[in-house]
Amino acid sequence: MKVRIFKKATGDGYDLEVQHPRATVQDYLDAMNDFIKKNTHPPCRGCDECCWERIPLTSIDVLNYLKRLGNQLQLDSRWPLLDFLKKYCYIYVENGAVDISLGFTMEGACVFLNQQERICSGYAARSLVCQSFVCMESTPRAQELRSELVNTGMDELVRLWLLQSRQAGQKPYAHEEHNANLRLADYPANGFTHKTSYSQVYLAEVCSQKLWNKLRYP
């Protein structure tokens, strides 16, 4: 076990620690999924409360949607990532900052929520945020890890969005923008760049040194 997730000694909540220097984001997600399976009562299936919240995306999240749901999404074969972002996401731009999340219905539900059955129609490709959400409090270091992974992964997604828009000869498409001032140079390569799965992303390469020191055990 490269990442250990466990209930806090006191109070209702969970904590985590990284037990191997080569632990990956997939190791973290595997540990989270196992923890949720064993510690949520009643089980998550049939509960859709988290499906009405903002769901920020990483580059690998989008690649997973394309790989696992691509045939049913009916995307432009030339630029599937750009088409997915336009049809299934919500891109908000303010000055040079960009936020990319899953799109939502008029009622405010995630586009992949089957509201009748209260289950996710894109479960096989669900995002990092979805996989790591649990209805209990977490320690500051657990919150920091989740936040840093999402922020770094989204920066890479924004880089791909800008780069592929340029390659396609298109203006970057945004659903909402205010004083947009976007520069590809403001989104340099990071630990998610050129990675196509979470098993390729090492926690040590995407966490800040300060957070890494908090997570490592012993």
C-alpha positions as CSV (number, residue, x, y, z in Angstrom):
1,M,0.0,0.0,0.0
2,K,1.7,3.2,-1.2
3,V,-1.0,5.6,0.1
4,R,-2.8,4.9,3.4
5,I,-6.1,6.6,4.1
6,F,-7.6,6.1,7.6
7,K,-10.2,7.5,10.0
8,K,-8.9,10.2,12.4
9,A,-8.3,9.0,15.9
10,T,-10.7,11.6,17.2
11,G,-13.8,13.1,15.6
12,D,-15.5,12.1,12.4
13,G,-13.2,12.4,9.5
14,Y,-10.2,11.0,7.6
15,D,-6.5,11.5,7.2
16,L,-3.9,10.1,4.8
17,E,-0.2,9.5,4.5
18,V,2.1,8.5,1.6
19,Q,4.1,5.4,2.4
20,H,6.2,5.1,-0.7
21,P,8.4,7.7,-2.6
22,R,7.0,6.6,-6.0
23,A,3.4,6.7,-5.1
24,T,1.2,7.9,-7.9
25,V,-2.1,9.8,-8.2
26,Q,-3.7,6.4,-9.1
27,D,-2.4,4.9,-5.8
28,Y,-4.1,7.8,-4.0
29,L,-7.4,7.3,-5.9
30,D,-7.3,3.5,-5.4
31,A,-6.9,4.1,-1.6
32,M,-9.7,6.7,-1.6
33,N,-12.1,4.4,-3.5
34,D,-11.3,1.5,-1.1
35,F,-11.8,3.8,1.9
36,I,-15.1,5.1,0.6
37,K,-16.3,1.6,-0.1
38,K,-15.5,0.4,3.4
39,N,-16.5,3.5,5.4
40,T,-19.7,5.0,3.8
41,H,-22.9,3.8,5.2
42,P,-25.3,3.8,3.5
43,P,-23.2,3.3,0.3
44,C,-22.8,6.2,-2.2
45,R,-24.9,4.5,-4.9
46,G,-28.2,6.2,-5.2
47,C,-27.0,9.3,-3.5
48,D,-26.5,12.2,-5.9
49,E,-25.8,15.1,-3.5
50,C,-22.2,15.7,-4.8
51,C,-23.5,15.6,-8.4
52,W,-25.0,19.1,-7.9
53,E,-21.7,20.7,-7.0
54,R,-19.0,22.3,-9.3
55,I,-16.8,19.5,-10.7
56,P,-13.4,20.9,-11.7
57,L,-11.4,18.9,-14.2
58,T,-7.8,17.9,-14.9
59,S,-6.2,17.0,-18.2
60,I,-6.3,13.3,-17.4
61,D,-10.0,13.5,-16.4
62,V,-10.8,14.7,-19.9
63,L,-8.6,12.1,-21.6
64,N,-10.4,9.5,-19.6
65,Y,-13.8,10.7,-20.8
66,L,-12.5,10.6,-24.4
67,K,-11.0,7.2,-24.0
68,R,-13.8,5.5,-22.1
69,L,-16.9,7.3,-23.3
70,G,-15.7,8.6,-26.6
71,N,-18.0,6.5,-28.9
72,Q,-21.2,7.7,-27.2
73,L,-20.2,11.3,-27.0
74,Q,-20.3,12.0,-30.7
75,L,-17.3,14.3,-30.8
76,D,-15.4,15.9,-33.7
77,S,-12.8,13.3,-34.6
78,R,-10.2,16.0,-35.6
79,W,-10.2,17.8,-32.3
80,P,-12.1,15.6,-29.7
81,L,-10.7,17.4,-26.7
82,L,-11.8,20.8,-27.9
83,D,-15.2,19.5,-28.8
84,F,-15.6,17.8,-25.4
85,L,-14.7,21.0,-23.6
86,K,-17.3,22.9,-25.7
87,K,-20.2,20.4,-25.4
88,Y,-19.7,18.8,-22.0
89,C,-17.8,21.4,-19.9
90,Y,-18.1,24.9,-18.7
91,I,-15.1,27.2,-19.3
92,Y,-15.0,30.4,-17.3
93,V,-12.3,33.0,-18.1
94,E,-11.5,36.1,-16.1
95,N,-8.4,38.1,-17.2
96,G,-5.7,35.4,-17.4
97,A,-7.3,32.9,-15.1
98,V,-9.3,29.9,-16.4
99,D,-11.6,27.5,-14.7
100,I,-12.8,24.4,-16.5
101,S,-15.5,22.2,-14.9
102,L,-18.0,19.6,-16.1
103,G,-21.1,21.2,-17.6
104,F,-24.5,21.2,-15.9
105,T,-28.1,21.0,-16.7
106,M,-30.6,23.8,-16.4
107,E,-31.5,22.4,-13.0
108,G,-27.8,22.6,-11.9
109,A,-27.0,18.9,-12.1
110,C,-23.8,17.5,-13.6
111,V,-24.3,16.7,-17.3
112,F,-23.5,13.0,-16.6
113,L,-26.1,12.5,-13.8
114,N,-29.0,10.2,-14.6
115,Q,-31.5,12.1,-12.5
116,Q,-34.1,9.4,-12.7
117,E,-31.9,6.6,-11.3
118,R,-29.6,9.0,-9.3
119,I,-26.5,7.5,-10.7
120,C,-23.6,8.7,-12.9
121,S,-23.9,7.8,-16.6
122,G,-20.2,8.4,-17.0
123,Y,-19.1,6.5,-13.9
124,A,-16.4,4.5,-15.7
125,A,-14.6,7.8,-16.4
126,R,-15.5,9.8,-13.3
127,S,-13.1,12.6,-12.5
128,L,-10.5,12.9,-9.7
129,V,-12.8,15.2,-7.8
130,C,-15.6,12.7,-8.0
131,Q,-13.4,9.7,-7.0
132,S,-11.9,11.5,-4.0
133,F,-15.1,13.0,-2.6
134,V,-16.4,11.5,0.6
135,C,-19.1,12.8,3.0
136,M,-16.9,13.4,5.9
137,E,-14.3,16.0,7.1
138,S,-10.7,15.6,6.2
139,T,-7.5,16.9,7.7
140,P,-5.7,20.0,6.3
141,R,-3.1,17.9,4.5
142,A,-5.7,15.7,2.9
143,Q,-7.5,18.8,1.6
144,E,-4.2,20.3,0.4
145,L,-3.3,17.2,-1.6
146,R,-6.7,17.1,-3.3
147,S,-6.5,20.8,-4.1
148,E,-3.0,20.7,-5.4
149,L,-3.7,17.7,-7.7
150,V,-6.8,19.4,-9.1
151,N,-5.1,22.8,-9.6
152,T,-2.0,21.3,-11.3
153,G,-4.1,19.0,-13.5
154,M,-6.4,21.9,-14.5
155,D,-3.4,24.0,-15.4
156,E,-2.3,21.3,-17.9
157,L,-5.8,21.1,-19.2
158,V,-5.8,24.8,-19.9
159,R,-2.4,24.5,-21.6
160,L,-3.9,21.8,-23.9
161,W,-7.0,23.9,-24.6
162,L,-4.9,26.9,-25.6
163,L,-2.4,24.9,-27.6
164,Q,-4.9,22.8,-29.5
165,S,-7.0,25.9,-30.2
166,R,-4.0,27.6,-31.7
167,Q,-3.2,24.4,-33.8
168,A,-6.8,24.2,-35.0
169,G,-6.7,27.9,-36.0
170,Q,-9.6,28.7,-33.5
171,K,-10.1,31.3,-30.9
172,P,-10.2,29.4,-27.5
173,Y,-13.9,28.8,-26.9
174,A,-15.2,29.9,-23.5
175,H,-18.8,29.7,-22.2
176,E,-18.2,32.9,-20.1
177,E,-15.4,35.3,-20.2
178,H,-14.5,38.7,-18.6
179,N,-11.6,40.8,-19.9
180,A,-10.0,37.7,-21.3
181,N,-6.2,38.0,-21.5
182,L,-4.9,34.5,-22.2
183,R,-1.3,33.6,-22.9
184,L,0.0,30.1,-23.5
185,A,3.2,31.1,-21.8
186,D,1.4,31.6,-18.5
187,Y,0.6,27.8,-18.5
188,P,3.9,26.0,-18.7
189,A,4.4,22.3,-18.6
190,N,4.1,20.5,-15.2
191,G,3.9,17.1,-13.7
192,F,0.8,16.2,-15.7
193,T,2.2,17.2,-19.1
194,H,2.4,14.3,-21.6
195,K,0.8,12.0,-19.1
196,T,-2.3,10.0,-20.2
197,S,-3.2,8.2,-17.0
198,Y,-3.0,8.8,-13.2
199,S,-0.6,5.9,-12.9
200,Q,2.0,7.9,-14.7
201,V,1.7,11.0,-12.4
202,Y,3.9,10.7,-9.3
203,L,2.7,12.6,-6.2
204,A,6.2,13.7,-5.4
205,E,6.4,15.5,-8.8
206,V,3.2,17.4,-8.5
207,C,3.0,18.2,-4.8
208,S,4.8,21.3,-3.4
209,Q,7.8,20.4,-1.2
210,K,6.0,21.7,1.8
211,L,3.0,19.5,1.3
212,W,5.2,16.5,0.4
213,N,7.0,16.8,3.7
214,K,3.6,16.7,5.5
215,L,2.4,13.6,3.6
216,R,5.4,11.4,3.9
217,Y,5.5,8.6,6.5
218,P,7.8,7.8,8.1
